[in-house]
């Protein structure tokens, strides 16, 4: 682990004392950066008939990535109760599930909220849904989020501790941002069609601790980005990209520390940070990657943007940063590597994948990149391009990110969940 990674781990532990005790407790792992640090022996080969420990069907539909703790998997889904599955205006049961990680058997399946179709968005993007944000586990409690439909805190038996359905906004294409926890607040972005904001809920009560109204003059104001927690000169910052601007906020108060302006909307990739440098994608329509020094205050657009990458920038998959190398996956399935400090191009992949939405993970020096059609490419995460393996699940739609475990991994598809494991 690099010195910056050690420092960030200490910062996260201080900000969220219990989060690192779980196995894979939130979207993109314990530190929210896609690094697999606690598990060994990743599986390199699998298919529908090879190295399958188990496969189960899941009720309803959802693209939340599974999380793992103490031999249990947690995820969310939306089950139609009235109307057609493909209709955004159907009534739905918004649910949380707990599965046994060894067998795949359902331990509990709880309805968290009912969604009246009249309150649902007029349209849902094909890559989105009614259960896209991933759960987060912290200090023996599970937090589930369904965007404008509500947020809840659960005990690990599925019983509800609190709920908050008062956070209202007008979503575009559905809900996507997953909450993170910092300074005892559950923090998430609410970037809808108008009046975007970031909010912090007290994790003990679910009450609003603070609200940051995001100032933006963007024509299209919506975004779906999960915030990142970083530490700059010993002080935590919440990094929240939105339409035409990325804001750094104090996690305890929600007050703005700095901002960088750009042109972009529908932002999805989660920011990554190491060695004092922050990397943000501007997403649609023409994505760029910005390398930012986050040590400033106020508007730092002209003073703290170190370099801009206009090619191979992702619109949807998050980036991975390791040992001074920045790995990017385009939505069209190309993988690229840049020197993080200088922005120098090191390599771009062959066209080994089709459209990509899932965020890659870095495991045992290897980059696992999943496309939307069940193919996972495994590449050497070095300065030289090398494709190691390619695995296919024919006929499976895959947008959720991989959840690792010792000697295996969990992969959610449109209809079910696979556990692949080395023999």
Secondary structure, DSSP 8 states (H G I E B T S, - for coil): --HHHHHHHHHHHHHSTTGGGSSB-STTTTTTSSEE-S---------SSSSEEEEEE-SSB-----EEETTEEEEEEEEEEES-TT-TTSEEEEEEEEEETTT--EEEEEEEEEE-GGGS-S---TT--SS-S--EEETTEEEEE-GGG-EEEEETTS-EEEEE-------SSS-----EEETTEEEEEE--SSS-EEEEEETTT--EEEEEE-----SS-------EEEEETTEEEEEEEETTEEEEE-TTT--EEEEEE-S-BS--S--EEETTEEEEE--BSS--EEEE-TT--EE-HHHHEEEEE-SS--SSS--EEETTEEEEE-TTS-EEEEETTT--EEEE--S--S---S--EEETTEEEEE-TTSEEEEEE-SSS--EEEEEE-TT----S--EEETTEEEEE-SSEEEEEE--
